[in-house]
């Protein structure tokens, strides 16, 4: 740990105000610290965070910690940085180091606590005493009762979309979030957004394997797709028309997106139960995807070319944006929400729906200090609390799809994804749909389970190899297919192999798309880098020559346009440009497919199939859209399309 005294502040002062007019989730400001005498001044210290040292500048008066600012760091915006801001604010407010870490950002939390403790010592104070000092006045307060038109539970993408759309429809809106920051799983997502977009897709060349995929659809019988038969008939007509004309540019249509969402989601569990997505919901998802994207653009989010295919998406219709991963969606919607007058209350956990004469009329909640809160909603309540990926008991209770889903398996999720909204909805009489199906992300960090911590390109470009340096699956397949194949490898471990171009052209001193520092990833062996494939073999312990032979064979498939081993249908560039990279990956829990059953108006249905008045839901808390397996890139469409619908209809009191 490094410490030095500095005569001035060199970094942007942290914002410490929690966005809550209730003000009962934070400790109350303390005056002078009894028994503590500091040498006044500014002290710069650092401690290890999630990705490297975090530099903190602490300003002291003679008997107070006056300010804490963030200096150099490589923590993740929206997660680690938010945690640092929260911890720093609590230290200042309570004049104490007895502050709880922020859930989901333990390393970042610990970094600021350790760095400030070092500064206290350097300034002549007693860090041990501050670690044992509890802030006064931080117990539960009297019950707080609020009135509003619409209350939204959950501050991720779905909740913010619902809050914004309700406010834009003229409603008074309160949004509550149980954690200290907005973002949910959205801010941890890869940022991939699927939409049929003729303007962008018209720039993408068509490939022979994708043409073959279209031709194969012509052989599918309408009788085999149930209620999706009219969609298939329309799609076949579109494909025949396309094949009879210019096939040099990529084909896509809303009907193809609907059909692939259906095919990708149709699954049968261990008990023989087959699930498919609800046609009306899937149709809305796919037909309104582009409009919801334009809605986000109107608020300032910038989407980028080129179109690609995120892992498990099945077709090149995936869009990215100019901000890292899912951060852009949250930043954009949060700014719009505040400008529209949405009241955001952090560290406020929903506990129970208020149900009067069969109608949901509000929620009972609790602040982090135990203060009870009642929010009455005259028009509607929107549930957007996410799934249950971090509730291991619920995973064990409901899983009927995976033969084995170890309780120790990590997840990509925020630790706040504990199924709260599903349980609240169930208690209010909601029907649950598809709860037995859990999606695993095949390509997660082997230790943390996170999506971040590696380098790779789109699904077209990725090459998966096992410990022997051999491919074992079609990398363009659905996520459950990929995860199942990965779990069959030794220790469930495999490597994504890229060259300099397919890895996204990473540079020393730069960052990957997640905001992770490239040099740190190499130093921590989260990725491996070598000038030759033989060098990668040596680093990974792969038998000499195996990886070289496998990549040469894969490159030959690209030349021929045919994957003779696993039938991959779409390829990116050949892997030829040094240096080469290997990212270790292993499956982790990613998305819980089931939840509250909703209708096309985002109204939650009861066990008789009727809407529960005043109750709406959107996002991963719902079931019925993705069925047994979600296409990669469809989740961000889901939360924004149905978040908008839920907010609009709640504001209307539909």
Secondary structure, 3 states (H helix, E strand, C coil): CCEEEECCCCCCECCCCCCCCCCCCCCCCCCCCCCCCCCCEEEEEEEECCCCEEEEEEEECCCCEEEEEECCCCCCCCCHHHHHHHHHHHHHHHCCCCCCCCCCCHHHHHHHHHHHHHHHHHCCCCHHHHHCCCCCCCCCCCCEEEEEEEEEECCCHHHHHHHHHHHHCCCCEEEEECCCCCCCCHHHCCCCEECCCHHHHCCCECCHHHHHHHHHHCCCCHHHCHHHHHHHHHHHHHHHHHHCCCCCECCCCHHHHHHHHHHHHCEECCCCCEECCCHHHHHHHHHCHHHHHHHHHHCCCCEEEEEECCCCCCCCCEEEECCCCCHHHHHHHHHHHHHCCCEEEECEEEEEEEEECCEEEEEEEEECCCCEEEEEEEEEEEECCCCCCCCHHHHHHHCCCCCCCCCCCCECCCCCCCCHHHHHHHHCCECEECCCCEEEEEEECCCCCCCCCCCCCCCCCCEEECCCCCCCCCCCCCHHHHHHHHHCCHHHEEEEEEECCCCCCCCCCCECCCCCEHHHHHHCCCEEEECCHHHHHHHHCCCCCHHHHHHHHHHHHHHHCCCCCCCCCCCCCCCCCCCEEEEEEEEEEEEECCEEEECCCCEEEECCCCEEEEEEECCCCEECCCCCCCCCCCHHHHHHHHHHHHHHHHHHCC
